Amino acid sequence: MDLTTTYLGMTLRSPIVVGASPLSERIEKIKRAEAAGAAAVVLYSLFEEQLHYEPRVMRRVTDDTYKASEVSRYFPRQSEYHLAAEAYLEHIYGAKQAVSIPLIASLNCTSSGSWTEYAKQIEQAGADALELNIYYIPTDPYLSGAQVERTYIEIVEEVRSAVTIPMAVKLGPYFSNVANIAWKLETAGADGLVLFNRFYQPDIDPEEMEVKPHILLSTPQAMRLPLRWIAILYGRIHADLAASGGIHEARDIVKMLMAGASVTMLCSALLRRGINYVSYLETELTRWLEEHKYGSVNEIQGLMCQERYEDPTAFERAHYIRTLQSYEQPVNSL
């Protein structure tokens, strides 16, 4: 069975990629991912803030003895950063010596600026590609949607001018026209799009009156959103599409491939079940393809995309109506 696929110009052994997560914070973990059959690994993100703030400033802001400002609680302590800026480069270099699968570095950013120069160093350290995780939540009511989109485009343009390695953009779904921003990002230099970024929702402790971080791993239901947009975008833009969110079973991988994804990025499923779950998924994916008489992954890519519909907007509307009309209330629920 031929499971090979192409993503960001790289030929991968399968569409199963380890997404950015703590699973890549140590080289030993990356080696285990390769042994389990992972086609590539996206490294844990390096945050823009780690490059903007001088160490002495970060120490002052995060020091327990520095109580003059409430802002201190919003910055991670220096010890809580998984990989500091310099160590991140060393991590890339060391991992490249230890494994043969592609390594995709990840930069978590919110703005354009001089920090993009660091992307050059990431390329020099040996990263095969770069994923820009643009985690930006605008809160200014006077900031227009067009201005927000311009920020995304400027980031991509600046990084594209700094590096020659392939670059993907991981973005959220909260745009007035996802298809338009996808096209704009491709035009700005993105070789691929990762759909979608998860914006973690905070919780409130009413007794302590504090905002508490609360990470919830994804559930299978989360895959519906990227599934829809990958199916809409496939064939309408040239950038490769990577599916992220809610992928837990081999059947989920099949669905994403049929929608048009080149690869599927797993995180929550591996955190729950361990890295060896990659091997199980590959076996199950192979079994499904064989049972349905397919000889390769490429044969099913895009089979269920919306490129074949002359008017995808009308299709989405019709599907919406059909979905609502298909619901049947249980007889005993009244």
C-alpha positions as a printed Julia matrix, in Angstrom:
334×3 Matrix{Float64}:
   0.0    0.0    0.0
   1.32   3.43  -0.96
   0.71   5.84   1.9
   3.12   8.5    0.67
   1.94  12.07   0.36
   3.46  15.44  -0.43
   3.38  18.38   1.97
   5.27  21.66   1.61
   7.3   20.13  -1.19
   8.4   17.23   1.01
   7.58  13.61   0.24
   6.34  11.98   3.45
   5.92   8.28   4.17
   2.3    8.84   5.23
  -0.16  11.63   6.03
   0.29  11.09   9.79
   2.23  14.0   11.29
   2.86  14.77  14.96
   1.52  18.28  15.57
   3.18  20.92  17.74
   2.96  19.7   21.33
   5.04  18.64  24.35
   5.68  15.4   22.43
   8.57  17.14  20.67
  10.18  18.93  23.58
  12.9   16.27  23.95
  14.94  14.59  21.25
  14.22  11.19  22.74
  10.51  11.78  22.2
  11.1   12.75  18.57
  13.09   9.54  18.06
  10.2    7.55  19.49
   7.81   9.33  17.13
   9.97   8.35  14.17
  10.17   4.76  15.39
   6.38   4.65  15.69
   6.04   5.7   12.05
   5.38   9.44  12.22
   5.91  10.99   8.78
   7.13  14.29  10.24
   7.15  16.19  13.52
   6.14  19.79  14.13
   8.29  21.05  16.98
   6.9   22.72  20.06
   6.36  26.43  19.44
   8.84  29.15  20.19
   6.87  32.2   21.32
   7.33  35.69  19.97
   7.49  36.96  23.55
  10.6   34.89  24.16
  12.37  36.93  21.51
  10.93  40.34  22.35
  11.84  40.45  26.02
  15.4   40.66  27.21
  16.25  38.02  29.86
  16.81  40.68  32.52
  13.38  42.18  31.78
  11.69  38.79  31.88
  13.4   37.99  35.18
  12.16  41.24  36.63
   8.6   40.78  35.39
   8.35  37.16  36.52
  10.25  37.44  39.8
   8.0   36.66  42.79
   9.53  39.61  44.62
   8.43  42.02  41.9
   4.91  42.93  42.99
   4.58  46.45  41.62
   2.44  45.45  38.66
  -0.42  43.05  38.01
   1.12  42.37  34.6
   3.57  39.89  36.14
   0.93  37.17  36.38
   0.33  37.2   32.62
   3.88  36.25  31.69
   5.09  32.66  32.05
   8.0   32.31  34.46
  11.3   31.92  32.67
  11.55  28.36  34.0
   8.15  27.52  32.48
   9.31  28.09  28.9
   9.84  24.65  27.42
  12.58  25.84  25.11
  14.32  29.21  25.37
  15.29  30.96  22.16
  18.92  29.79  22.02
  18.03  26.32  23.22
  15.39  26.05  20.5
  18.06  26.34  17.81
  20.18  23.75  19.56
  17.13  21.52  19.82
  16.55  21.72  16.06
  20.18  20.98  15.29
  20.37  18.08  17.72
  17.1   16.55  16.51
  18.21  16.74  12.88
  21.27  14.68  13.77
  19.13  12.1   15.57
  16.29  11.45  13.12
  15.76  11.31   9.37
  12.12  12.41   9.17
  11.37  16.08   8.36
  11.26  18.49  11.29
   9.0   21.52  11.03
   9.87  24.37  13.38
   7.02  26.37  14.89
   6.92  30.09  15.65
   3.96  31.3   17.69
   3.48  34.94  16.81
   1.07  37.86  16.9
   2.81  40.65  15.02
   5.36  41.5   12.38
   8.73  42.91  13.35
  12.41  42.28  13.85
  11.77  38.9   15.48
  11.26  37.46  12.01
  15.05  37.6   11.6
  15.1   34.67  13.99
  13.43  32.63  11.27
  16.73  32.75   9.37
  18.51  31.15  12.3
  15.86  28.44  12.44
  16.54  27.67   8.8
  20.29  27.62   9.41
  19.81  25.25  12.35
  18.43  22.68   9.91
  14.64  22.89  10.09
  13.06  21.38   6.98
  10.12  23.78   7.08
   8.53  26.43   9.25
   5.02  26.66  10.66
   3.8   30.12  11.66
   1.24  29.72  14.4
  -0.49  33.1   14.38
  -2.29  33.22  17.72
  -3.85  36.65  17.63
  -7.09  37.67  19.33
  -7.91  41.33  18.58
  -9.78  43.1   21.39
  -9.77  46.7   20.15
 -13.31  47.58  18.98
 -11.87  50.19  16.62
  -9.63  47.7   14.84
 -11.22  46.64  11.57
 -11.22  43.17  10.11
  -9.14  44.44   7.2
  -6.47  45.67   9.63
  -6.4   42.32  11.39
  -5.94  40.5    8.1
  -3.17  42.91   7.15
  -1.27  41.86  10.28
  -1.39  38.24   9.17
  -0.25  39.12   5.66
   2.63  41.28   6.89
   3.91  38.47   9.12
   3.91  36.04   6.22
   5.52  38.5    3.83
   8.32  39.33   6.26
   9.1   35.72   7.11
   8.92  34.71   3.46
  11.54  37.34   2.67
  13.77  35.98   5.44
  13.76  32.24   4.67
  13.85  29.92   1.69
  12.5   26.79   3.4
   8.8   25.93   2.92
   6.41  27.79   5.19
   2.92  26.96   6.42
   0.54  29.23   8.31
  -1.61  27.91  11.13
  -4.62  30.16  11.49
  -7.93  30.27  13.26
 -11.38  30.12  11.66
 -12.58  33.53  12.83
 -12.52  35.53   9.61
 -15.43  37.03   7.71
 -14.22  35.11   4.64
 -11.82  32.25   5.35
 -11.44  31.52   1.64
 -10.29  35.07   0.96
  -7.69  35.2    3.74
  -6.46  31.77   2.63
  -5.9   33.13  -0.87
  -4.2   36.27   0.48
  -1.83  34.25   2.67
  -0.92  32.04  -0.26
  -0.25  35.15  -2.36
   1.92  36.54   0.46
   4.13  33.46   0.34
   2.54  30.66   2.35
   3.22  27.21   0.88
   0.63  25.57   3.11
  -2.21  26.28   5.53
  -2.91  24.41   8.77
  -6.62  24.43   9.59
  -7.28  25.3   12.34
  -5.56  26.84  15.31
  -7.33  26.22  18.63
  -7.95  29.34  20.67
  -7.91  28.04  24.22
 -10.73  29.48  26.3
  -9.9   30.68  29.81
 -11.91  29.83  32.9
 -12.74  31.95  35.92
 -12.28  31.0   39.56
 -15.15  32.91  41.21
 -13.76  32.41  44.73
 -10.24  33.58  43.94
 -11.51  36.03  41.3
  -8.78  34.99  38.93
  -8.6   33.9   35.33
  -7.36  30.32  35.27
  -5.72  28.49  32.37
  -7.63  25.35  31.48
  -6.49  23.17  28.61
  -9.04  20.74  27.21
  -7.8   18.15  24.75
  -9.77  18.0   21.53
 -12.67  15.64  20.91
 -13.66  14.04  17.58
 -16.39  16.66  17.14
 -13.69  19.31  16.64
 -12.78  17.9   13.24
 -16.0   19.1   11.59
 -14.78  22.68  11.18
 -11.43  21.95   9.47
 -13.14  19.19   7.46
 -15.6   21.68   5.99
 -13.03  24.33   5.11
 -10.5   21.95   3.65
 -13.25  20.61   1.39
 -14.11  24.18   0.36
 -10.53  25.31  -0.27
  -9.12  22.23  -1.99
  -8.59  22.96  -5.67
  -9.34  26.66  -5.24
  -5.94  27.58  -3.84
  -2.57  26.02  -4.58
  -1.25  25.9   -1.01
  -1.13  22.49   0.66
  -3.79  21.94   3.32
  -3.03  20.32   6.67
  -5.86  19.17   8.94
  -5.57  19.88  12.65
  -8.08  19.28  15.41
 -10.27  16.36  16.43
  -8.39  13.65  14.54
  -8.47  10.56  16.74
  -9.12   7.54  14.49
  -7.93   6.23  11.12
 -11.41   6.94   9.76
 -10.89  10.61  10.69
  -7.7   10.62   8.63
  -9.6    9.15   5.69
 -12.25  11.87   5.94
  -9.66  14.64   5.98
  -7.86  13.17   2.98
 -11.12  12.89   1.06
 -11.83  16.54   1.84
  -8.47  17.45   0.34
  -5.89  17.47   3.13
  -2.31  16.54   2.3
  -1.53  15.59   5.9
  -3.27  15.22   9.23
  -1.67  16.59  12.39
  -2.26  14.71  15.6
  -1.83  16.01  19.11
  -4.61  15.23  21.6
  -4.97  11.61  20.45
  -1.26  11.01  21.01
  -1.22  12.78  24.36
  -4.06  10.52  25.48
  -2.85   7.22  24.01
   0.89   7.61  23.66
   3.18   8.05  20.68
   2.95   4.39  19.64
  -0.64   5.1   18.65
   0.85   6.41  15.39
   1.73   2.84  14.4
  -1.81   1.67  15.11
  -3.3    4.48  13.02
  -1.04   3.65  10.09
  -2.08   0.01  10.24
  -5.76   0.93  10.39
  -5.42   3.44   7.55
  -3.79   0.76   5.4
  -6.56  -1.7    6.29
  -9.29   0.78   5.33
  -7.69   1.53   1.97
  -7.27  -2.16   1.19
 -10.84  -3.0    2.16
 -12.15  -0.26  -0.12
  -9.91  -1.28  -3.03
  -7.67   1.79  -3.07
  -4.0    1.44  -3.87
  -2.72   4.71  -2.46
  -3.51   7.74  -0.36
  -3.43   9.93  -3.47
  -6.42   8.07  -4.91
  -8.72   9.37  -2.21
  -7.35  12.88  -1.77
 -10.0   15.42  -2.65
 -12.69  12.89  -3.56
 -15.21  14.71  -1.39
 -14.06  18.3   -1.92
 -16.43  20.98  -3.15
 -14.42  21.84  -6.25
 -16.9   19.84  -8.32
 -19.76  22.13  -7.26
 -20.24  25.19  -9.43
 -21.56  27.23  -6.51
 -20.15  26.01  -3.15
 -22.03  28.78  -1.33
 -25.37  27.42  -2.56
 -24.22  23.91  -1.64
 -23.41  25.02   1.92
 -26.81  26.68   2.23
 -28.63  23.63   0.92
 -26.66  21.35   3.25
 -27.53  23.6    6.19
 -31.25  23.36   5.45
 -31.06  19.64   4.86
 -29.24  19.15   8.18
 -31.9   21.03  10.15
 -34.74  19.18   8.44
 -33.12  15.8    9.06
 -33.33  16.08  12.84
 -35.95  13.89  14.47
 -36.85  14.5   18.08
 -36.93  11.31  20.2
 -40.51  10.2   20.89
 -39.95   9.94  24.66
 -38.33  13.35  25.01
 -41.63  15.23  25.37
